[in-house]
Amino acid sequence: MSRITRHFLPLPGGGQIHYRRAGSGPPLILMHPSPNSSAMVVPMIEAMANDFTCIAIDTPGYGISDDVVTDDTTQLYGYAVALEKILTALGIGACAIYGAATGAQIAVKFALMNPQRVPLLILDSIGDFSDEMDHVLDGYFQDIAPMRDGSHLMRVWDMCRHLSVAFPWQSTRGADRLDNDVAPPEAINKYVVDYLRAGPNYAKAYRPAVEVERWDITTRVTVPTLLAHNRSSGVIKHVDALIGKGLPANFTVVPCDAATRTARLRDAAVARRPNVSPPPPPPHQTGTADGYQNMHVAVTNAGRAGDIRLRVNLTGKGRPLIGIHDPAGSSALIEPFLASFIGTRPVIAIDLPGNGESDNIIDATAITTSAYAVVVNATVAALGLDAVDVFGRYSGGQVGMEMAFQAPSVVKHVIQSPFMIFESDEQKWLLANYTPSIAPRWDGSHLMTAWRFMYDQSLYWPWFDATRRGIIKNHPPVDIARTHLRVVELLKIGDQYQKAYAALWTYPMRERLPKLPVPTLIGASAWEPTAAKTPLAAVIAPGVTTATLPDQIPAWRPIFDAFLGT
């Protein structure tokens, strides 16, 4: 099977849809459950890609697809219309469609509206809830808006854990208990990240999908349909109810269990593979819309191939400015520092490998500042750029330095904010205490560790020194939404973040800075906990430029402009 690649599809009228693609042959569109993403159907892609061109879509508003559904979502109408637009933008007419849970209900709605475009429909985790609809919906969709104390995280953990305990998950009835093992913490954690990424509006497609989980709707479908009868499914009694009420002749039931599901559905789909044209290659991503756009760039590092995610605006005419985030961050966290440059020069915010939405193409045992720089330089080369400036926050500045050492003819300037140098006892102190494990724990308590870690970074330096000595007295007010975002990005990378931070603490700044081959600016606002270190940069390397930056981030740009030139 060919490698699963990742892409963003710009839609007419604005917005982008993220999708995964692999294989060859007639198109098979794969639609995931809510509130998950196309990552949930990767096993099905792997099973089908030898016989189909698999295109797995992040449903609008889920995963990293923009929420482009603004019209009526009743009975998923808005999502079926969005799927029409997506297929048209992909150059696809007729196609097979696989859908699981919410994805199955969107697929049903689409097939009802466009039967001529669906020569084969594959339905998974779909049943009939009509006899218990009120019971299913009563308390199913909880408020998960971020809370100052992080309690929303434990609410989400409880929801996701109980998906493998009962159906509906919130039920305490003995009759609703599931006959299976509770999901392992690692699997629950992935669900939690999907809920948190979808945010408080996670039920937008999810709830109407539950509401239309009815025999009288599903059996209106007239196209050839495969129905998974998975004895291991958490909704098996509702699948039985759907089948028990009678199915039309165009439905074929595919008996299976957890171990045989993908293989049985593959075999049944291949036996009925439609004779339709393969889809065209992925459309080009321009990055020229207003604001930021997403891009994925294929990069190979030490034999590992993957896709690096960027947030870009390429409309400016000056030298591109590359933004690199901190050890546990993503491009989303560097965007505010680049926003004022939009329209004047191309801006490119990168997710480092293993962070955000970039594939992890660095060996977990070989995470170093230099290794990150190799991948960023390879990404710059893949974009066809022969000259860039680099701005880095925290460890991102060190990555920018190593980029300049590796490619001095490409990297023209480096900006580091704030100055990151840690030596002797301070280095040992940080290495010993700064990065607690956030490995998933059975009770979800690692989520509170992650929240406290990120929240207290706005209160104390270092965050674990919760004493009068550690108080950050002039820090801006704590931003709960940004703290929540940082926790989500931290949970994505997991304990690999510890090695990224270790690379930050141990970077040989005193040795490397004086040798840096390009002009360098080091600056920090007065509220930065390490702002007092800035003058030391000029002592270590008299050739660098230092600056006290304004408290408000947009006001940094004139200083940067004067340093960077054109």
N, C-alpha and C positions, 0 to 999 in steps of 0.2 A: 504494500500500500504506500502511496506517496505521503509525504509529510503533511500533516494538517496545518494549513496556513491561516493567518488571521487578516481580516480586511475591514475597512470602513466604506460604506456605501453612502455617498451624498445623495439626498433626495431633492427633487425639484421643490422649491418653496422653502428649503432649509431643513436642517437636521441630518443626522447621520445614523446609520444602522450598522452595528458591528456583527460580523458573521465569521464562522469558521468554514473552511473549504478543503476538500480532499477528494481524490479519486477521478474517475473518468466514466463516460457513458451518459445515459439519460439523466436528467436532473432529479434529485431527491431532496426536497426541502424538509428539514428537521426542525420541529417546534418543541421547545422545552416546557417543563412544568413551571408554575409560578411559586415563589418569586425568584426562581433560579436564573441561570443563563445557559448559553449554548454549551458551556463546559459540562453540564449535566448529561448531555447526549453524546459525549465523545465516544463511549463504548459502542454506541449504535453506529456512529460514523465509521469507526474502525471495522465493524462487522460488514458494513454495506459498501465501503469505498472501492472494493475490487469490481463491483458491478454497476455502480452509480457514481455520478458526480454529486457528492454530498455537500449541501450548503445548509449549515446550521445557523439559524438566525437568533440573535438576542432580541426577544420580543421588545417592541418599543417601550421605553421606561424601565427596562430590566437589564441586568448585566451592565454593559457600557453603551447600550443604544440610547439615543435621545428619545424622549417621550414625544413623538410626533402625532399622537392620537389626540386630537382636540374636538372631534365630533362625537356623536352619540356612541356610548359604549354598551348600550342596552343589548343584551344577548350577544355581546362581542362584535356588534356591527362595525364599530370604529376600527377594531383590530383586523377584521377581515378586509376592510377597505385599505388599511395600511399595508396588508400583505399583497394586495393587488398592485399597489404603487411600488413596493419593493421588487416584486417579480418583474414588473415592467422596466424598472431601472436596471435590473440585472440582465435584461434582454431575454427573459424566459417566458415562453408562452405556456404550453402544457407541461406538467411535471407531476411526478409522484410526491405525495406529502405524508410524512410521518409526524404524529403528534402524541405527546404524553401529557396526561392530565389537562392543565390549562391549554397547552399546545394542541391537544387533541380536540378540545372544544373550539378553538380558533379555526382549526383545520376543517371541522364539521361545518362551521358557519361559512367558511370560504367555499367549500364544496357545494353547499346549498345555493350560494349566490353565483358560482361559476362552475357548474358541473362539466362544461366543455373543456376546462383547463386542468381537470384532475382525473387522469386515466387510472390512477391507483391511490387509494387512501389507506393508511395504516394507523390504527387507533390503539393506543396503549394507556392503561390506567384510566379507563373511562367506564362509567357505570350508570346506575339510575338511583338518584337520591330522592325522588319525588315523594316517597312514602315517609321520609324522615327529614325533609328539607328544613323545617323549623328547628329540629334538634341539632342538625349539623351546623346551622348558621348561628345558633345561640351562643355567643361568646367566642366564635371561631376567629374573628378578626379583631385583634387587640391594638391599642394605641402604642406605637413604639417610638414616638417622638423623643429625641435626646433630652435627658434630664441631667441637672447639674451633678447629682450624686451617682450617675452612671447606672441607676436602677433599671433603666430601659434595657440594658444589656442582659440582665438576668431574666427579664420578662421574655426576651427573644430566645434565650437559652432554653427556658422552660417550654416554650412553644415548640422549638425544634427537637428537643429531646423526646417530647411526648408524641411526636409524629410516628415514633416507633413503639409507642406504648399503647395508644388507643386511637380509634377513629370514630368520631372526630377527636382530634387531639385533646380537646379541653374536657372531654367526657370523663366522669368518674364511675359510670355504670360498668358493672362487671361484664355485661353483654357486649360492650364495645372494646374490651381488651383484645389486643393483637397477640396471636400465638407465635411470637418470635423473640429473638434476643433484642435488647435495647441497642440502638446504634452505638458504635464506638465513639469516643469523644472527638476523634479527628473528623469523622463524618458529620457529626452534629455541628462542629465548628465551621465546616464549609457551608452548611445551611445557614448558620448564623450570619456569616459574612454576606451571603446573598440577600438575606432580609435587610441587613444594615445598609447594604449598597442600594437596594431598592428604595429604602427610606420610608417615611410615614405614609406615603402614597402606595405602598406595596400591594394593597388590595385592589387597585384600579382595574386590572384584568382578572385578578384572582377571584374576587367575589362574583362578578357576573359569570365566570366559568363554572363556579359551584352552582349558581342559580339555574344554569341551563343543563345541568347534569341529569337529563331526563330521557326516558325511553321515547316519549312522543316527539322529541326533537331529533335525537340521534337517528332514529329509524326513517326519517324523511330523506336521508341521503340516498341518492340513486346511483352513484358511481361504484365500481368494484371496490370493496372494502375488506381489509383484513382486521380482525378484532382479537387482540391478545387476551387470552384467558389464563392469566398468571396466578397460579394457586398460591404464590408467595406474596401477592400484593396485599397492602394494607386495606385496600377497598374491595377485596375479593367478594364479600357478600353483596356489594352493590353491582359488581360485574355480573354475578350470578343472577341478580334481580333483572338486569338489563336483558341477559340472554333468556331468562325464564319467561319473560313477557312476549318472546317471539321476535325473530329477526327476519328482515326481507331476504329474498334469494340472492341479492347482490352482496350479502355479508358472508364471509368465511371466518369461522372461529378457529384460532390457532392456539391449541392447548400448550402450556409451558409452565415453568416455574422459574425461580430466580436464576438458577444455574443454566437453564436452556433457553431463556427468553430471547436473547439477541440472535442466537443461531437459528431458532425456529422461525422468528420473524424474517430473518435474512433469507432463509430458504424459500419461504412462502412468497416473499417479495420478488426474488429472482425468478421464480417460476412464472410470475405474472408481470415481469418487467415490461413496461410500455415501450413501444417503438416510437420514441420522440427524439428530436435532435438534442445533442449535448449543448450545454449553455456556453456562451462566449466567455472569453477570459474576464477576470475581474476588471471593472471599470477603473480608470485612472483616478487617483486622489490628488486634488489640486492644492488644497490648503489656502485658497484665496477668498473664502467667505469672510463676512464680518466676524470679529471675535476669534476665538480659538476653534480649530478643527482637530480631529483625531487622525492619526496616520499610524500604520504599522510598516516597519521596514525590516526586510529579511536580512539577517546577519548571521555569520558563522564565526564561532570562537572556539579555538582548540578542538575542532572536529564536531562541535555542538552547533546545530542549526536551529534558529528560532526567530521569532519576530519581536522587535523592539517597538514599544508604543511611544509615540510622540504626541504632544499637544502643540499645534503650530498655527502661526499666521504668517503667510509668505508674501503679503502684499507690499511690504516696504521695499525700498530700493537700495538701502545701505548694506553694509556687511552684516551677515546673519549673526544673531546673538543666541548662543546656546545657554540654556538654564539647567543647572544640575542641583538636585535636591539633597536633603540630609539623609543620614543612614536608614531611618525607618519611614521615609516619605515616598512621594511620587511627584509626577509633573503637576498634579493638582495643587500641591503646596508651594511650588515655585512660580505658578502663574501670576499671582499678584505683584511680584517683583519685576515681571517683564511687561505687564499690561500697558504701561505708559509708553512703551516703544512701538506698540502696534501701529502700523501705517507709516512709520519712519524707517524701519529696517525689519527684515524677516526675524521673527522670534520663534525659537524652537525649544520647548520644554520636554525633557526626556525622562522616561521611567527607566531607572537603572535595572540591569538584569535581575530578575527575581522580585523586583518591587513593582507596585502598582499593577499594570497589565502587561508588563514585559515578560517574555519567557525567561526562564532561569538557565542561561547558557554559560554560567560560570560554575565550575565544580565547587561544591560547598566547602571543600577542604582548601580551596585556593582563592578565597575572597580577600583581595588586597586592593588598596587604592589604585595601584598600577593596573590590576586586572580590570577594574571598572573602566579606567581610562582607555584601555585597548578596545573595549566594546564601543565606547562613545566615539572614539576616532573611526572605528569601522563603520559606525552609523553615519557619521559625517561624510565619509567616503562614499557610502551607498547612496547618499542624497546628491552626490555629484558636486559637493561644495569644496572649493580650493582655498577659502579663507574665511575664518570665523573668529569671533570673540567669545569668551566664555565667562559666565557669571555663576558662581557657586555659593550656596548657603551651607555653612558648617563644613561637613566633609566634602560637599560638592566643590568647594574651593580647592581642596587638596586634589580632587580628581582633575579639575581644570589644570592645576600645575603639572600633574603627570601627563596630561594630554599634550601640554606644551613641550615637555621633555621628549615625548615620543614623536611629535609632529610639529616641530618649530616653524616649518614653512607654511603650515596651515593655521595654527593658532596664533593670532596676532596680539591679543591682549587677554589678561586674566584678571578678573575681579573676585576677591574673596571677602565674604562678609558673614560673620565676624572673623577675626583672626583666631585660628585654632592651633594652639601650641600647648602641650601638656607634658610635663617632665617630672622626674624624680618622684617624690611622695604623692603629689597631686595625681600623677598618672596612675600610680599603684592604687590610690584611693578610688579613682573612677573605674578602673578595670575590675576592682573587687565588688563594687556596689551599684554601678549605674544601670546594668541591663539584667533585670530579673527574668527568669524563664516565663514565657507565656505559652508553653506547650499545653495543648488542650487537656483539661482535667475533668474527671467524671462529673463533678458537681458544677462546672462552669466558673469556678472561682478565678480561673486565669483571666477571665474577662474583666473582673474588678481590678486585678493587678495591672492589666493594660490601661484601664481608665485612670487609675490613680497615678500611674507612671506619666501619662500624657498630661493630665490635669495639673499635677503638681509642678510640672516644668514651667508653668506660668506663675508659680508662687515662690519657688525656692531654687537656688543654685548651690550645688547640684540638687536635683529634685528630691533626693533621699535625705538631704540635710534639713529636715523640717524643724529648724531652731531659729532663734533670733538672728544668729550669724548668717543663716542661709536665706533670709527673706530678700526677695527682689522688690525693692521699695518703689521703683519707678516704672514697673511693668504696666503696659496697657491692661484694661479690664480683661478678665478671662472670657474668651470667645467659645461658648459651648458648642456651637456648630462646627467650628474649626477643630476643637478638641475631639469631637465625635469623628470627623473626617480622619484625623491623625490616628485614632484608634483603629478605624477600619483598615487604613493602609498598613498599620503595624500588624494586624491580624492576618493580612494577606501574606506578608513575608515570613511571619512566625519567628522561631528562635534563630533563624539565619541573621536576624538583625543584630544579634549579639556580636557576630563576627565583623559586621560592618562597622559597628561602634568601636570594636577593638582596633580596627584599622585606623579609625579617626584618632583615638587616644594615643596610639603608638607611632603615628606618622612622624618621620624624622625632620620636622619643620626647620630646626636650627641648621641642619646640614643641607637641606634641599633648597630653601628659599634663596640663599645668596647665589646659587647656580642657575636660577631660573632664566631661560634665554629670551623671554619676552617681557614687555612692560607690564607691571603688575600694580593694581590698586588694592589696598586693604583698608576697609572702613567698617564702622559700626555705629548704630545709634546709641545714645546715652543709656537707653533702657536695656540694651543687650547685656546679659550677665557677665560676659567676658570682654566688654568694651575697654576695660582698663588695660587689656593686653595689647591694644593696637599700637601704642608707641614702641613696644618691643620689636615690632616688625622692622621699623626703620633702624633700630640698633643692630639687629641681626643682618639686615640687607639694606644698606644706605641707599641703594638705587630704587627701592620701591616707593610708591606714592601712598601716603596714608591720609585718611580723612575722617572727621566726625560727621556722620550722616544725620540728616534731620530725623525727627521722631516719626514723621509721616512718610510712609514708603513712596508714594507718588512723587514726593519732593526730592527723591534720590536722583532722579533722571538728569537734571542739569549737571550734577557732579560727574555722573557716568559719561554724559555726552562730551564734556570737556576732556575727559581722560581718553575716551575711545576715538574721538575724531569721527571721520566718515568711513 
